[in-house]
Amino acid sequence: QVQLEESGGGVVQAGGSLRLSCTISGNKISADAMGWYRQAPGKQRELVAPIAGGGVANYADSVQGRFTISRDNAKNTVSLQMNSLKPEDTAVYYCNAEFRATIGQFDYWGQGTQVTVSE
């Protein structure tokens, strides 16, 4: 079965940088779409940055210009480079992979990695 695992979270000072990575295993083909989500305590999970199989990416307004998502289909990984971090970026970050088939779409999630930005 398909499994996702995130890594790279930690504690960083405001203005600093972190790079999150997600590795997919158990898949027979590359994911049709992938993305990073985050969820802060008491808040709804939000989409931070999606990326299509062809590499086209989009970003939430709150991270535009600061975060960069990338994927390596050969290595089965997707990364999120986070620069100029702010305290409001503090959240659990989740990796998502979407596979499309005739019978429907299937989404898989990692367990999440904590990112804490100190003031």
Buried (B, 14 or more C-beta within 10 A) or exposed (E): EBBBEBEBBEEBEEEBEBEBBBBBEEBEEBBBBBBBBBBBEEEEBEEBBBBBBEEEBEBBEEBEEBBBBBBEBEEBBBBBBBBEBBEEBBBBBBBBBBBEEEEEEEEBBBEBBEBBBEE
